[in-house]
Amino acid sequence: MKNSLKDKILLLTGAGGGIGSAIAARCASLGMKLILLGANNPEKLETVKTLVEKHSSCLAYPGDLTDLEFLSAALENAVEKWGGVDVLINNAGTAANTPFEEVTPETFDRIMAINSRTPFFLTQKSLPFLKRSSCATVINIASVTGHSGYPMQSVYSASKHALLGWTKSAASEYYKENIRFHAISPGGVYTDMVKVTRPDLTPEGMIMPEDIADIVEFILTHRNSNAVIDEIMLHRNGKEPFLV
Ligand SMILES: NC(=O)c1ccc[n+]([C@@H]2O[C@H](COP(=O)([O-])OP(=O)(O)OC[C@H]3O[C@@H](n4cnc5c(N)ncnc54)[C@H](OP(=O)(O)O)[C@@H]3O)[C@@H](O)[C@H]2O)c1
């Protein structure tokens, strides 16, 4: 039987982006209340908030997600208003299409920070609230580059390997406390990011942001079912998506 998500509270990062906005729209349509955290571009986040509010309630906190004090203040404010967090989706991310020899320490630190350090510490800060939830779930949006290496993607790949590493560790550490951790590892998804990282790919046959929203919905609505898998890799371009 599918779980009802009505009035469950979702904390989502990167909601102004391609995949984030699709997840936000889907979760709002399922009756979840949304806390949208972080954005470089507050206008994009505001547009998504307006869309979400047609179906559900929404709090939005634009700001730099690599700023840990911003994360704490926003989370504290949201919990004060709504009383908790049931689901955390670490979706925000950034990439670079750079030859290995040209990666600077600044680029390395920036990408590792947004893709691995920020989700790590946001998860850590959310744990006191997740522990009080009956359906506590963390979903990290990783990447196929977290499983194998691609040219020009060395730092991005390192950051997603790191993300997957601590996701697996936290999954085993908190299983007994009934907190579920999942990672979704898409191949090329048709968003602004892929236009920068893989300008060679064309939209035909590419994964759509709504496909990722489908997987998120499946994980959340089947939380208590043995059918739920821990890691999902999705790779189109002629190949079937496969589940791990
Ligand atoms: N597209 C793909 O092919 C693909 C494949 C595998 C995995 N992924 C992963 O999927 C996730 C979503 O990516 P996407 O394709 O939807 O890309 P996107 O459209 O570029 O969205 C990325 C989001 O992250 C936010 N963000 C980045 N750095 C931030 C920072 N320092 N502070 C606050 N917000 C920040 C962006 O905010 P602004 O919009 O305000 O800048 C944007 O909302 C990422 O983790 C990405 O690595 C994507």
The ligand as a Tripos MOL2 file, in Angstrom:
@<TRIPOS>MOLECULE
LIG
   48    52     1     0     0
SMALL
NO_CHARGES

@<TRIPOS>ATOM
      1 N1         21.4480   17.6480  -15.1480 N.am      1 LIG1
      2 C1         22.1230   16.5200  -15.1290 C.2       1 LIG1
      3 O1         22.5080   15.9660  -16.1770 O.2       1 LIG1
      4 C2         22.4220   15.8340  -13.8280 C.ar      1 LIG1
      5 C3         22.8830   14.4930  -13.8710 C.ar      1 LIG1
      6 C4         23.1780   13.8470  -12.6820 C.ar      1 LIG1
      7 C5         23.0150   14.5010  -11.4780 C.ar      1 LIG1
      8 N2         22.5830   15.8050  -11.4580 N.ar      1 LIG1
      9 C6         22.4610   16.4520  -10.1490 C.3       1 LIG1
     10 O2         21.1270   16.9010   -9.9710 O.3       1 LIG1
     11 C7         21.1070   18.0110   -9.0740 C.3       1 LIG1
     12 C8         20.2670   19.1370   -9.6630 C.3       1 LIG1
     13 O3         20.8880   19.5800  -10.8770 O.3       1 LIG1
     14 P1         20.0960   20.2390  -12.1120 P.3       1 LIG1
     15 O4         20.4280   19.4510  -13.3030 O.co2     1 LIG1
     16 O5         18.6830   20.4710  -11.7460 O.co2     1 LIG1
     17 O6         20.9120   21.6030  -12.2440 O.3       1 LIG1
     18 P2         20.4410   23.1280  -12.1710 P.3       1 LIG1
     19 O7         19.2210   23.3290  -12.9720 O.co2     1 LIG1
     20 O8         21.6580   23.9070  -12.4710 O.co2     1 LIG1
     21 O9         20.0630   23.3030  -10.6260 O.3       1 LIG1
     22 C9         21.0440   23.3680   -9.6040 C.3       1 LIG1
     23 C10        20.4260   24.0730   -8.4070 C.3       1 LIG1
     24 O10        21.4050   24.1910   -7.3540 O.3       1 LIG1
     25 C11        21.3980   25.5210   -6.8680 C.3       1 LIG1
     26 N3         22.7160   25.8960   -6.3260 N.ar      1 LIG1
     27 C12        23.9350   25.5970   -6.8290 C.ar      1 LIG1
     28 N4         24.8860   26.1390   -6.0540 N.ar      1 LIG1
     29 C13        24.2500   26.7770   -5.0440 C.ar      1 LIG1
     30 C14        24.6880   27.5170   -3.9010 C.ar      1 LIG1
     31 N5         25.9820   27.6980   -3.6110 N.pl3     1 LIG1
     32 N6         23.7540   28.0500   -3.0600 N.ar      1 LIG1
     33 C15        22.4490   27.8600   -3.3290 C.ar      1 LIG1
     34 N7         21.9700   27.1750   -4.3780 N.ar      1 LIG1
     35 C16        22.8670   26.6320   -5.2180 C.ar      1 LIG1
     36 C17        21.0450   26.3650   -8.0730 C.3       1 LIG1
     37 O11        20.5490   27.6290   -7.6750 O.3       1 LIG1
     38 P3         20.3110   28.8100   -8.7940 P.3       1 LIG1
     39 O12        19.3810   28.2360   -9.8440 O.co2     1 LIG1
     40 O13        19.6690   29.8790   -8.0100 O.co2     1 LIG1
     41 O14        21.6770   29.0910   -9.3160 O.co2     1 LIG1
     42 C18        19.9800   25.4880   -8.7380 C.3       1 LIG1
     43 O15        18.7220   25.7240   -8.1250 O.3       1 LIG1
     44 C19        22.5700   18.3790   -8.8470 C.3       1 LIG1
     45 O16        23.0160   17.8550   -7.6210 O.3       1 LIG1
     46 C20        23.2980   17.7070   -9.9950 C.3       1 LIG1
     47 O17        24.6380   17.4140   -9.6920 O.3       1 LIG1
     48 C21        22.2790   16.4770  -12.6100 C.ar      1 LIG1
@<TRIPOS>BOND
     1     1     2 1
     2     2     3 2
     3     2     4 1
     4     4     5 ar
     5     4    48 ar
     6     5     6 ar
     7     6     7 ar
     8     7     8 ar
     9     8     9 1
    10     8    48 ar
    11     9    10 1
    12     9    46 1
    13    10    11 1
    14    11    12 1
    15    11    44 1
    16    12    13 1
    17    13    14 1
    18    14    15 2
    19    14    16 1
    20    14    17 1
    21    17    18 1
    22    18    19 2
    23    18    20 1
    24    18    21 1
    25    21    22 1
    26    22    23 1
    27    23    24 1
    28    23    42 1
    29    24    25 1
    30    25    26 1
    31    25    36 1
    32    26    27 ar
    33    26    35 ar
    34    27    28 ar
    35    28    29 ar
    36    29    30 ar
    37    29    35 ar
    38    30    31 1
    39    30    32 ar
    40    32    33 ar
    41    33    34 ar
    42    34    35 ar
    43    36    37 1
    44    36    42 1
    45    37    38 1
    46    38    39 2
    47    38    40 1
    48    38    41 1
    49    42    43 1
    50    44    45 1
    51    44    46 1
    52    46    47 1
@<TRIPOS>SUBSTRUCTURE
     1 LIG1         1 GROUP 0 **** ****
